[in-house]
Amino acid sequence: MVTAFSRRRVLITGAGVTAGLALPNTALAAPTRGVGFTLDAETLDGGEQITSLTLDTARLGPIDPASLTTTTFTVHAKAISPIDTGGQDIGYDLDRPVTAARLDRRGNIVLELSHGEGQTGGGTLGYLNSKSRNVRLDLVYAITQHAPLRRHGRPITFTRFTQGRLANPEVDAFTYHASRSGMKYRLYSPASRHGRRPLIVWLHGGGEGASLPDGYYDNETTLRANRGALGFATPEAQKIFDGAYVVAPQCTAAWMDDGPRFAPLIQEIIRDVLRTRPVDPRRVYVVGCSNGGYMSLKMTTVYPATFAASVPICGVVEARQEGNPPLIPDAELTAIRTPTWLVASRDDDTVDPRANSVHAHELIPRSTLTLYDHVVWNGHQFPGHWSWIYVARNDPSAGGTHVWQWMARKRT
């Protein structure tokens, strides 16, 4: 049996850094050169997690799959905040259980890691309470080899492992952009671009904005914190919308901090996409959650002719503090003419659904409201505020029509 390496030695492995992993018993396993690995991620409803590691072993030639087991390698993960947390511990330092080890079709080794909703230690984001922000954690993954692999009947080991990029195919499908005013955004382009296509504008929640005082503006968390924007880029949604562009602006703070100032900046991004992509201006839709739910309503009050439909999710319209004027006055809600479908959950203890979504529904002419009792998906119960999960899965329905199909039928 090959001797395990010390944790101290392997923990120095990181992005662009290598760590020697020579096995002591060279008679059993002749060392081979180092190997790089990719962090494979998936955005779950509760946030992005590292679900597996892919070792770049295809170039070495065929590896005997019988020599690869869940105990051949162990994986250690360390995550730290990229900005000062004020003493809050939002990272982790732990072993990630390897649940399966296999070869992919190219011959690369894939180490599948334990993950799932509610599990800790695999997330790529951390939430800072003091700033009400998600931040992308700095991740350091270390691999330890405990037994040799076999290739052409001969044992092999690796001298070092080099951590590579974070790969999430759904997130990576969105390209990076910034408007002339400096607001960052991500853009998904449909596979088929013949003829003019719809545009779906996703406005994130408060936790996905930037923290400019800390120099943090990543254009990342909007797609990694939840499936809000990603849902509209899935094959299912793309089929319903007959191919749609999806744009996800990232606020420099929180939309509710100054909606009237942010509204023109979002509109500028929409104009940019309309100018540079074959978008049908009669099929522009706005969807947002929490802070973004407020902002999706605000956009329809400021630009009443822009949007064919609006889907505010657990949005805010009431005053942020008692005695202050509401963020969206009743007169503005009553004047909304954009077809509006509001979504919330009764057990939302972050944004009171009755004072906000229900109240807005009562005032917005011909609006639709879907009010859930709880937020439960695939048997896992989420916080009541997370009702955006249902919209990301096209669950809300009224009169036999689901929300995506309802949106897709609307025109200005």
C-alpha positions as CSV (number, residue, x, y, z in Angstrom):
1,M,0.0,0.0,0.0
2,V,1.3,3.5,-0.8
3,T,1.9,5.8,2.1
4,A,-0.4,8.9,2.3
5,F,1.1,12.3,2.1
6,S,1.1,14.8,4.9
7,R,-1.7,17.4,4.7
8,R,0.7,20.2,5.3
9,R,2.4,19.4,2.1
10,V,-0.6,19.1,-0.1
11,L,-2.4,22.2,1.2
12,I,-0.1,24.5,-0.7
13,T,-1.6,23.3,-3.9
14,G,-3.7,26.1,-5.4
15,A,-4.5,28.0,-8.6
16,G,-1.3,28.3,-10.5
17,V,0.7,26.6,-7.7
18,T,2.0,23.0,-7.7
19,A,2.8,20.6,-4.9
20,G,5.1,17.6,-5.0
21,L,3.4,14.3,-4.4
22,A,6.1,11.7,-5.0
23,L,5.3,8.4,-3.4
24,P,8.1,7.0,-1.3
25,N,8.0,3.4,-2.6
26,T,9.3,3.9,-6.1
27,A,9.6,0.1,-6.6
28,L,5.9,-0.1,-6.5
29,A,5.1,2.9,-8.6
30,A,7.5,4.8,-10.8
31,P,6.7,8.6,-10.6
32,T,5.3,10.2,-13.7
33,R,5.0,13.9,-14.4
34,G,2.4,16.2,-12.8
35,V,-1.2,16.5,-13.7
36,G,-3.5,19.5,-13.7
37,F,-7.1,19.3,-12.6
38,T,-10.3,21.3,-13.1
39,L,-12.9,22.3,-10.4
40,D,-16.2,21.2,-11.8
41,A,-19.1,23.2,-10.5
42,E,-22.9,23.2,-10.7
43,T,-25.3,25.9,-9.7
44,L,-27.9,24.2,-7.5
45,D,-31.1,26.0,-6.3
46,G,-29.3,26.8,-3.1
47,G,-26.1,28.1,-4.8
48,E,-23.1,26.8,-6.7
49,Q,-21.1,23.8,-5.4
50,I,-18.0,22.0,-6.6
51,T,-19.4,18.6,-7.5
52,S,-16.3,16.9,-8.9
53,L,-12.6,17.3,-10.0
54,T,-11.4,16.3,-13.4
55,L,-7.7,15.3,-13.6
56,D,-6.1,15.9,-17.0
57,T,-4.8,12.3,-17.5
58,A,-6.0,11.6,-21.0
59,R,-2.6,12.6,-22.5
60,L,-0.9,9.9,-20.4
61,G,-2.6,7.1,-22.3
62,P,-5.1,4.5,-21.2
63,I,-5.4,4.0,-17.4
64,D,-6.8,0.7,-16.2
65,P,-10.2,1.6,-14.6
66,A,-9.9,-1.3,-12.2
67,S,-7.0,0.4,-10.5
68,L,-9.1,3.5,-9.8
69,T,-11.3,3.4,-6.7
70,T,-12.8,5.9,-4.3
71,T,-9.8,5.4,-2.0
72,T,-7.1,6.0,-4.6
73,F,-7.3,9.7,-4.0
74,T,-8.5,12.0,-1.2
75,V,-9.5,15.6,-1.6
76,H,-9.1,18.5,0.8
77,A,-10.7,21.9,0.3
78,K,-10.0,25.2,1.8
79,A,-12.0,28.3,1.1
80,I,-11.4,31.9,2.3
81,S,-13.1,35.2,1.7
82,P,-11.5,37.5,-0.9
83,I,-12.4,40.6,1.3
84,D,-12.3,41.4,5.0
85,T,-15.2,39.7,6.8
86,G,-15.0,41.7,10.1
87,G,-14.4,38.4,11.9
88,Q,-17.2,36.4,10.4
89,D,-16.1,32.9,9.3
90,I,-17.6,32.3,5.9
91,G,-15.0,29.8,4.6
92,Y,-14.1,26.2,5.4
93,D,-11.2,23.9,5.7
94,L,-12.1,20.2,5.4
95,D,-11.9,16.9,3.5
96,R,-14.4,16.4,0.6
97,P,-15.6,12.8,0.5
98,V,-15.0,11.1,-2.9
99,T,-18.2,9.3,-3.8
100,A,-17.1,7.9,-7.1
101,A,-14.0,7.7,-9.2
102,R,-14.2,7.0,-12.9
103,L,-12.7,7.7,-16.3
104,D,-14.6,10.1,-18.7
105,R,-14.8,9.4,-22.4
106,R,-11.6,11.2,-23.0
107,G,-9.7,9.1,-20.5
108,N,-9.5,11.8,-17.8
109,I,-10.0,10.8,-14.2
110,V,-13.1,12.2,-12.6
111,L,-13.4,12.3,-8.8
112,E,-17.1,12.9,-7.9
113,L,-17.5,14.6,-4.6
114,S,-20.3,14.5,-2.0
115,H,-22.6,17.4,-2.6
116,G,-26.3,18.4,-2.4
117,E,-28.7,21.0,-1.1
118,G,-28.0,22.0,2.4
119,Q,-24.5,20.4,2.4
120,T,-21.6,22.6,3.6
121,G,-18.1,22.6,2.5
122,G,-18.6,22.5,-1.3
123,G,-19.9,26.0,-2.0
124,T,-18.1,28.5,-4.1
125,L,-19.8,31.5,-2.3
126,G,-19.9,32.9,1.2
127,Y,-22.5,35.3,2.6
128,L,-21.2,38.3,4.6
129,N,-23.8,39.3,7.1
130,S,-22.2,42.7,7.7
131,K,-22.4,43.6,4.0
132,S,-25.5,41.6,3.0
133,R,-23.4,40.2,0.1
134,N,-22.4,37.0,-1.4
135,V,-18.7,36.8,-2.4
136,R,-16.9,34.3,-4.5
137,L,-14.5,32.4,-2.2
138,D,-10.9,31.8,-2.9
139,L,-10.7,28.0,-3.3
140,V,-7.6,25.8,-2.7
141,Y,-8.1,22.1,-3.5
142,A,-5.4,19.6,-2.6
143,I,-5.4,16.0,-3.9
144,T,-3.5,13.2,-2.1
145,Q,-2.8,9.9,-3.9
146,H,-2.9,6.8,-1.7
147,A,-2.4,4.0,-4.2
148,P,-0.8,3.7,-7.6
149,L,-2.8,3.6,-10.8
150,R,-1.9,1.1,-13.6
151,R,-1.2,1.9,-17.2
152,H,-0.3,-0.9,-19.6
153,G,0.1,-3.1,-16.6
154,R,2.6,-0.8,-14.9
155,P,2.0,1.2,-11.7
156,I,2.1,5.0,-12.0
157,T,2.0,7.9,-9.6
158,F,1.9,11.7,-10.0
159,T,4.7,14.0,-8.8
160,R,2.5,17.0,-8.5
161,F,-1.1,18.3,-8.9
162,T,-1.9,21.7,-10.3
163,Q,-5.2,23.3,-9.7
164,G,-6.8,24.8,-12.7
165,R,-9.9,26.8,-13.5
166,L,-13.4,26.7,-12.1
167,A,-15.7,25.2,-14.8
168,N,-19.5,25.6,-14.8
169,P,-20.9,25.1,-18.3
170,E,-24.1,26.9,-17.5
171,V,-22.3,29.9,-16.1
172,D,-19.6,29.9,-18.7
173,A,-22.2,30.1,-21.5
174,F,-22.8,33.7,-20.4
175,T,-20.2,36.2,-21.8
176,Y,-18.8,39.1,-19.9
177,H,-19.7,42.7,-20.7
178,A,-19.8,46.2,-19.3
179,S,-21.9,49.2,-20.4
180,R,-20.5,52.6,-21.2
181,S,-21.6,53.7,-17.8
182,G,-19.6,50.9,-16.2
183,M,-22.3,48.6,-15.0
184,K,-21.2,45.0,-15.6
185,Y,-23.5,42.3,-17.0
186,R,-23.4,38.7,-18.3
187,L,-25.2,37.8,-21.5
188,Y,-26.4,34.4,-22.8
189,S,-26.9,34.2,-26.6
190,P,-29.2,31.5,-28.0
191,A,-27.8,28.8,-30.3
192,S,-30.1,29.8,-33.1
193,R,-29.9,33.4,-34.1
194,H,-31.9,33.5,-37.3
195,G,-34.5,36.2,-37.0
196,R,-35.1,38.5,-34.1
197,R,-35.2,36.8,-30.6
198,P,-36.7,37.7,-27.3
199,L,-34.6,39.3,-24.5
200,I,-35.1,38.3,-20.9
201,V,-33.6,40.7,-18.3
202,W,-32.8,39.0,-14.9
203,L,-32.4,41.4,-12.0
204,H,-30.6,39.7,-9.0
205,G,-31.3,40.0,-5.3
206,G,-29.5,42.2,-2.8
207,G,-26.9,39.5,-2.0
208,E,-25.5,39.4,-5.5
209,G,-24.6,43.1,-5.9
210,A,-21.1,44.5,-5.7
211,S,-19.3,45.9,-2.6
212,L,-17.4,48.8,-4.1
213,P,-15.9,50.0,-0.8
214,D,-14.0,46.6,-0.7
215,G,-13.1,46.8,-4.4
216,Y,-15.3,43.9,-5.1
217,Y,-17.3,43.8,-8.3
218,D,-17.0,40.4,-9.7
219,N,-19.8,39.9,-12.4
220,E,-20.0,36.4,-11.1
221,T,-22.4,35.9,-8.2
222,T,-25.4,36.8,-10.3
223,L,-25.1,33.4,-11.9
224,R,-23.6,31.4,-9.1
225,A,-25.9,32.2,-6.2
226,N,-29.1,30.7,-7.6
227,R,-30.6,29.5,-10.9
228,G,-32.6,32.7,-11.6
229,A,-30.9,33.7,-14.8
230,L,-29.6,30.2,-15.6
231,G,-33.2,28.8,-15.7
232,F,-34.0,30.9,-18.8
233,A,-30.9,29.5,-20.6
234,T,-31.9,25.9,-20.2
235,P,-33.0,23.9,-23.2
236,E,-36.5,23.7,-21.8
237,A,-36.8,27.5,-21.5
238,Q,-35.1,28.1,-24.8
239,K,-37.6,25.9,-26.6
240,I,-40.5,27.7,-25.0
241,F,-39.1,31.1,-26.0
242,D,-37.9,29.9,-29.4
243,G,-34.4,30.9,-28.5
244,A,-33.9,33.9,-26.2
245,Y,-31.1,36.2,-25.1
246,V,-30.7,36.4,-21.3
247,V,-29.0,39.4,-19.8
248,A,-28.0,39.6,-16.1
249,P,-26.8,43.1,-15.0
250,Q,-24.9,43.3,-11.7
251,C,-25.7,46.3,-9.5
252,T,-22.8,48.3,-8.0
253,A,-24.6,48.1,-4.7
254,A,-28.3,47.1,-4.1
255,W,-31.1,48.1,-6.4
256,M,-33.2,49.3,-3.5
257,D,-30.5,51.8,-2.5
258,D,-31.4,54.1,-5.4
259,G,-33.8,52.6,-7.9
260,P,-34.4,55.8,-9.8
261,R,-30.6,56.1,-10.5
262,F,-30.1,52.4,-11.4
263,A,-33.1,52.3,-13.8
264,P,-31.4,54.3,-16.6
265,L,-28.3,52.2,-16.2
266,I,-30.3,49.0,-16.7
267,Q,-32.1,50.6,-19.6
268,E,-28.7,51.4,-21.2
269,I,-27.7,47.8,-21.1
270,I,-31.0,46.8,-22.7
271,R,-30.4,49.3,-25.5
272,D,-26.9,48.0,-25.9
273,V,-28.2,44.5,-26.4
274,L,-31.0,45.7,-28.7
275,R,-28.4,47.5,-30.8
276,T,-25.8,44.8,-31.0
277,R,-27.9,41.6,-31.1
278,P,-30.9,40.5,-33.2
279,V,-33.5,41.1,-30.5
280,D,-37.2,41.7,-31.1
281,P,-37.9,45.0,-29.2
282,R,-41.6,43.8,-28.8
283,R,-40.4,40.8,-26.7
284,V,-38.4,42.2,-23.9
285,Y,-39.2,40.7,-20.5
286,V,-38.0,41.6,-17.0
287,V,-37.8,39.2,-14.1
288,G,-36.2,39.8,-10.7
289,C,-36.1,38.5,-7.1
290,S,-36.2,40.3,-3.8
291,N,-34.2,43.5,-4.5
292,G,-34.5,42.6,-8.1
293,G,-38.3,42.0,-7.6
294,Y,-38.5,45.6,-6.5
295,M,-36.4,46.7,-9.5
296,S,-38.4,44.8,-12.0
297,L,-41.5,46.7,-10.8
298,K,-39.6,49.9,-10.8
299,M,-38.5,49.4,-14.4
300,T,-42.1,49.1,-15.5
301,T,-43.0,52.4,-13.8
302,V,-40.1,54.3,-15.3
303,Y,-40.1,52.6,-18.8
304,P,-43.8,51.6,-19.3
305,A,-43.4,50.9,-23.0
306,T,-40.2,48.7,-22.9
307,F,-41.4,45.4,-21.4
308,A,-43.9,42.9,-22.8
309,A,-44.2,41.3,-19.3
310,S,-42.8,41.5,-15.8
311,V,-42.3,38.8,-13.1
312,P,-41.4,40.4,-9.7
313,I,-40.5,37.6,-7.2
314,C,-40.7,38.3,-3.5
315,G,-40.2,42.0,-4.4
316,V,-40.3,45.0,-2.1
317,V,-42.7,48.0,-2.5
318,E,-43.2,49.1,1.1
319,A,-41.0,51.6,2.9
320,R,-37.7,50.3,4.1
321,Q,-38.2,52.0,7.5
322,E,-41.4,53.0,9.3
323,G,-42.4,56.5,8.6
324,N,-40.6,56.7,5.3
325,P,-42.4,56.8,2.0
326,P,-42.9,53.5,0.2
327,L,-40.3,52.5,-2.4
328,I,-43.0,52.2,-5.0
329,P,-46.1,54.4,-4.1
330,D,-49.6,53.1,-4.6
331,A,-50.2,55.6,-7.4
332,E,-47.3,54.1,-9.4
333,L,-48.5,50.6,-8.8
334,T,-52.0,51.5,-10.0
335,A,-50.6,53.1,-13.1
336,I,-48.6,49.9,-14.2
337,R,-49.9,48.6,-17.6
338,T,-47.2,46.0,-18.2
339,P,-48.6,42.5,-17.8
340,T,-47.4,41.5,-14.3
341,W,-47.1,38.1,-12.6
342,L,-46.0,38.3,-9.0
343,V,-44.6,35.3,-7.0
344,A,-44.0,34.9,-3.3
345,S,-44.3,32.5,-0.4
346,R,-46.4,33.0,2.7
347,D,-43.6,31.9,5.0
348,D,-41.2,34.5,3.7
349,D,-39.7,36.1,6.8
350,T,-37.4,38.5,4.9
351,V,-40.0,40.4,2.8
352,D,-43.5,40.4,4.2
353,P,-45.5,38.9,1.3
354,R,-48.8,40.6,2.3
355,A,-47.4,44.1,2.6
356,N,-45.5,43.7,-0.7
357,S,-46.5,41.1,-3.3
358,V,-50.1,40.8,-2.2
359,H,-50.4,44.6,-1.9
360,A,-48.9,45.2,-5.3
361,H,-51.2,42.5,-6.8
362,E,-54.3,44.3,-5.4
363,L,-53.3,47.5,-7.1
364,I,-51.7,46.5,-10.4
365,P,-54.5,46.1,-13.0
366,R,-55.1,42.6,-14.2
367,S,-51.9,41.3,-12.5
368,T,-51.5,37.6,-11.5
369,L,-50.2,36.4,-8.1
370,T,-48.9,33.0,-7.2
371,L,-48.5,32.6,-3.5
372,Y,-46.9,29.4,-2.2
373,D,-47.1,28.1,1.4
374,H,-43.5,27.0,1.5
375,V,-40.5,26.8,-0.8
376,V,-39.9,23.1,-1.4
377,W,-38.1,21.5,-4.4
378,N,-37.0,17.9,-4.8
379,G,-37.9,17.2,-1.2
380,H,-35.7,20.0,0.2
381,Q,-37.3,22.9,2.0
382,F,-35.6,26.2,1.5
383,P,-36.1,29.5,3.3
384,G,-39.5,31.1,2.5
385,H,-37.8,34.0,0.8
386,W,-36.4,31.9,-1.9
387,S,-39.5,31.7,-4.1
388,W,-37.4,32.5,-7.1
389,I,-36.6,28.8,-7.2
390,Y,-40.1,28.2,-8.5
391,V,-39.8,30.7,-11.4
392,A,-36.4,29.3,-12.3
393,R,-38.2,25.9,-12.7
394,N,-41.3,27.3,-14.5
395,D,-43.5,26.1,-11.7
396,P,-46.0,28.9,-11.2
397,S,-49.2,28.4,-13.2
398,A,-52.6,30.0,-13.6
399,G,-55.5,28.7,-15.6
400,G,-53.4,25.9,-16.9
401,T,-50.6,28.2,-18.2
402,H,-47.1,28.2,-16.7
403,V,-45.2,31.4,-16.2
404,W,-42.6,30.9,-19.0
405,Q,-45.3,30.2,-21.6
406,W,-47.3,33.2,-20.3
407,M,-44.3,35.4,-20.8
408,A,-43.4,34.0,-24.2
409,R,-46.9,34.9,-25.6
410,K,-46.7,38.6,-24.5
411,R,-45.8,41.4,-26.9
412,T,-45.7,45.2,-26.4
